[in-house]
């Protein structure tokens, strides 16, 4: 912006650059960042925005930076633990229905063919 001011004058290019950066900053702060953090910390976008605004009001820039991780930590601590998978009788996990691929499935672990004398 300063470069634009000294190279082309105040009107119209410098004003256009200032408006562009202001609109970009607003779009990033109110549209993009809440969606990215919602997916990252598994919280609704409105909650992320509210937490960031509250943190910024209380502690300024440091509050904004610290508020979202603190809120995500509180959410994890207060949420119930995930349900455990039922264990099989031999102490391993029960099968979920999908069979894992093994060397035998791909043919690499097959026994030598006895009819050919290998």
Residue pairs with C-beta under 8 A, 6 or more apart in sequence:
1 14
1 17
1 18
1 21
4 13
4 14
4 17
5 14
8 14
30 49
33 48
33 52
34 45
34 46
34 48
34 49
34 52
35 45
37 43
37 45
37 48
37 68
38 44
38 45
38 47
38 48
41 48
41 68
41 69
41 71
41 72
41 75
42 72
42 75
43 51
43 71
43 72
43 75
47 71
48 68
48 71
51 67
51 68
51 71
52 64
52 67
52 68
54 63
54 67
55 63
55 64
55 65
55 66
55 67
55 68
55 70
56 63
56 64
56 67
57 63
59 66
85 93
85 94
85 96
86 94
87 93
87 94
88 94
88 95
102 109
103 109
104 110
112 118
